[in-house]
Amino acid sequence: MDTTAFSDIVNPASKFIASDALVSCDLGEEAIILNWRTGTYYGLTPVASVIWKFVQQPRTPQQICSLILQEYQVDTSRCEREVATLLNELLAGGLIIVEENEN
């Protein structure tokens, strides 16, 4: 899997996990997240909600894309771009944190 799209946001070997300062729930195919430290609510689309479920455990961008590609018919490069974009947005909102690979 090409990691070009991922290298713009973090080391592609980094693992992402949901922050512990959040409360989230499913709302149909979407998800609602509350950052209780800031009091900010976030709504996630159905696709973003799938990715949100995957970051409940530490995962690399490649692992997330692999899981998505197993479930959905999507072009690999599009998957990488969209996962990278969403991870960047989640990072900016403080919804996920990065566990740097210590290799």
N, C-alpha and C positions, 0 to 999 in steps of 0.2 A: 504494500500500500504506500503510495506517495505521501510524504509528510510535509510537502511544501506549504499547504494551506495552514497547517498547524504551527509551523515555525514562526509565523507572524505574531502569535500570541504568547507562547511559552515553549519550553523544551518539549518536543513531542513525547518524550519518555515520562514527563510529569504526570502525576495522577491527580485527578480532581475528585473532590468529595463535597457534599452539601455541608454548609456551615451548621454549627450546632445552635446558632442564634435564630433559628427559624421554626415556624410551624407551617405545615402544608397539608392540603387535603385535595382529593380528586373531586372534580365537579364535572361529571359526565366524562368526556374525553379530554377535558382541560384540567389544569391544576391551578390552585390559588395558593400563594405563599405569603406569609406575614413575617417580615423581619422585625422581631419584637424589640430589638435594640433601637431601631430607627422609627418604628411604627408605620413602616411603608408596606403596602400590599402590592403584590405582583400577580398578574394573570398570565398563564402560559397557554399557548395554542396546543392543539392535540399533538403535533410533532415535538414541540418543545417539552411537553409533558412526558413523552416517551424518554427523551434524553434526561429529564429531571429524575425519572425513576432509576436510570442507569447510574447516576452520580450519587445514589444513596450509599454506594460502596465505592471505595477509591478505584478509579479507572483512568486509563490513558485515553487520549483522543482516538487512537487506533482501536482500542478495545470497544469504545462507544460506537464507532463507525462499523466495526465488524458485527456487533449486535444488531444495529439498524439494518445492515445489508442482509442479515439472515431473515429478518422479518418483512422487509419492504423491498420493492423493486425500485431502485434509485441508482443513478449513475454514481460511481465511486467518488469522482472528483466533486460532484455537487454535494454529496454527503459530507465530504471532508470540509468543504467551504462552509456549509451551513452549521455543522457541528462546531467548527472553529469560531464562527461568528457568535453563536449562542453562548459558547463557553466564555468568550470575551465579555459578552453582555452580563452573564451571570457573575463573573469575577468583578466587573465594575459595580454591580449592585450589591456586592458583598454576600451573595447567595451561595457561592461555592468558594472553597479555598484550594490551594495547590499544595500538594505534597511533593516536594522536589525529590527526584531520584538521586540517591546518594552513591551511585556507581562511579 
